[in-house]
Amino acid sequence: MPTFFVVATGLTADRWSPVFGVATGGAACGLYVLAQARTVPYLIMAAVLFALAVAAPVLAWRRRRAV
């Protein structure tokens, strides 16, 4: 939820450091989840984390470009 809050509210638009934190944290947590198990719920959670890791820089870039 904190990651969703950062991405959804646009707190990543002014500075890039939160964007890289979200991207790095999402990728690291996704790898950790995959290391735990490979069942369907774990795969879904890893996919969501990887999607957030990719979405944060893309959304910040689009917001900066729009400004």
Secondary structure, DSSP 4 states (H G I P E B T S, - for coil): -HHHHHHHHTTTTT-SHHHHHHHHHHHHHHHHHHHH--SHHHHHHHHHHHHHHHHHHHHHHHHHHH-
